[in-house]
Amino acid sequence: MKIAFPTQQNFGLQSSLFNHFGSATFFIVADTESDNFETVINPDRDHVHGQCQPLKALNGKPVDAIVVGGIGKGALQKLLAANIKVYRGVEGSVSENLERIKTGKLIDFSMDLTCSGHGPDGECSH
């Protein structure tokens, strides 16, 4: 399974999980079968709120799932329509959240948990 984790830094699996999908600078994409990972740059990070194009944000990289701390309703709907599973991540590193998803400790992201706007640094403002 290929899983994308939005981050603001490019420290590989030690990157901190970012709390807003569309505003992330990078996505760390981990492959659970090969234990490899790669960094993808988000070309859609400066979008207007509500206009996130999540497949463009992933820069054409096919993934099976996303683990994120926060996401807007439109982006969540678009990812789910593309058959990409979205999990609600917790504060910590990509590595920590990768372990949580492998052990079934992360929940599916539901519409009632989505973000309503962006903060001054692009973070989710719940």
C-alpha positions as CSV (number, residue, x, y, z in Angstrom):
1,M,0.0,0.0,0.0
2,K,1.3,3.5,-0.9
3,I,0.4,6.1,1.8
4,A,0.9,9.8,1.5
5,F,1.7,12.0,4.6
6,P,1.6,15.8,4.2
7,T,4.5,17.6,5.8
8,Q,6.2,21.0,5.9
9,Q,9.7,19.7,6.0
10,N,11.6,17.1,4.0
11,F,13.1,15.0,6.7
12,G,11.8,11.7,5.3
13,L,10.1,9.5,7.8
14,Q,11.2,11.8,10.6
15,S,9.2,14.7,9.1
16,S,6.3,15.9,11.3
17,L,2.8,15.3,10.1
18,F,1.3,18.5,8.9
19,N,-2.3,19.3,10.0
20,H,-3.7,20.5,6.7
21,F,-3.6,18.4,3.6
22,G,-3.8,21.0,0.8
23,S,-1.3,23.5,2.3
24,A,1.5,21.0,2.9
25,T,4.8,21.7,1.1
26,F,5.6,18.0,0.7
27,F,4.1,14.6,0.8
28,I,6.2,11.7,2.1
29,V,4.9,8.7,0.3
30,A,5.6,5.4,2.0
31,D,5.3,2.0,0.4
32,T,4.3,-0.5,3.1
33,E,5.3,-3.5,0.9
34,S,8.8,-2.4,0.0
35,D,9.5,-0.2,3.1
36,N,10.7,2.5,0.8
37,F,9.6,6.1,0.7
38,E,9.9,9.1,-1.5
39,T,9.2,12.9,-1.2
40,V,6.7,14.6,-3.5
41,I,6.4,18.4,-3.8
42,N,2.9,19.8,-3.7
43,P,2.4,22.1,-6.7
44,D,-1.1,23.1,-5.5
45,R,-0.2,24.4,-2.0
46,D,-1.1,28.0,-2.7
47,H,-4.7,27.4,-3.8
48,V,-7.6,29.5,-2.6
49,H,-9.4,28.0,0.3
50,G,-12.1,25.6,-0.9
51,Q,-10.3,25.1,-4.3
52,C,-7.8,22.4,-3.4
53,Q,-7.2,19.9,-6.1
54,P,-5.9,16.9,-4.1
55,L,-4.8,14.8,-7.1
56,K,-2.8,17.7,-8.4
57,A,-1.4,18.3,-4.9
58,L,0.0,14.7,-5.0
59,N,1.8,15.7,-8.3
60,G,0.5,12.7,-10.2
61,K,1.8,10.2,-7.6
62,P,-0.8,7.4,-7.3
63,V,-1.5,6.5,-3.6
64,D,-3.9,4.2,-1.9
65,A,-4.3,6.3,1.3
66,I,-3.6,9.6,3.0
67,V,-2.8,10.2,6.7
68,V,-3.4,13.8,7.7
69,G,-4.2,15.8,10.8
70,G,-6.7,18.1,9.0
71,I,-8.4,18.4,5.6
72,G,-11.2,20.4,4.0
73,K,-14.6,18.8,3.1
74,G,-14.0,19.3,-0.7
75,A,-10.6,17.7,-0.7
76,L,-11.9,14.8,1.4
77,Q,-14.8,14.3,-1.0
78,K,-12.5,14.4,-4.1
79,L,-10.0,11.9,-2.5
80,L,-12.8,9.5,-1.5
81,A,-14.3,9.7,-5.0
82,A,-10.9,8.7,-6.4
83,N,-11.0,5.6,-4.1
84,I,-8.2,7.0,-1.9
85,K,-8.7,6.1,1.8
86,V,-8.2,9.0,4.2
87,Y,-7.1,8.5,7.8
88,R,-7.0,11.0,10.6
89,G,-3.4,11.2,11.8
90,V,-2.1,12.3,15.1
91,E,0.6,14.7,16.1
92,G,4.0,13.2,15.6
93,S,6.3,12.0,12.8
94,V,5.5,10.2,9.6
95,S,7.2,7.1,11.0
96,E,5.0,7.2,14.2
97,N,1.8,7.6,12.1
98,L,2.9,4.9,9.7
99,E,3.3,2.5,12.6
100,R,-0.2,3.5,13.9
101,I,-1.8,2.8,10.5
102,K,-0.1,-0.6,10.3
103,T,-1.5,-1.5,13.7
104,G,-5.0,-0.2,12.9
105,K,-4.9,2.6,15.4
106,L,-5.9,5.4,13.1
107,I,-9.6,6.2,12.3
108,D,-11.1,7.0,8.9
109,F,-11.5,10.8,8.4
110,S,-15.2,11.7,8.4
111,M,-16.9,14.8,7.0
112,D,-17.7,16.0,10.6
113,L,-14.0,16.3,11.3
114,T,-13.1,18.4,8.3
115,C,-11.5,21.9,8.5
116,S,-13.4,25.1,8.0
117,G,-10.5,27.4,7.0
118,H,-6.8,28.1,6.9
119,G,-4.8,29.9,9.6
120,P,-2.1,32.5,8.9
121,D,0.6,29.9,8.1
122,G,-1.7,27.6,6.0
123,E,-2.4,25.4,9.0
124,C,-5.9,24.0,9.7
125,S,-8.0,26.3,11.8
126,H,-10.6,24.1,13.5
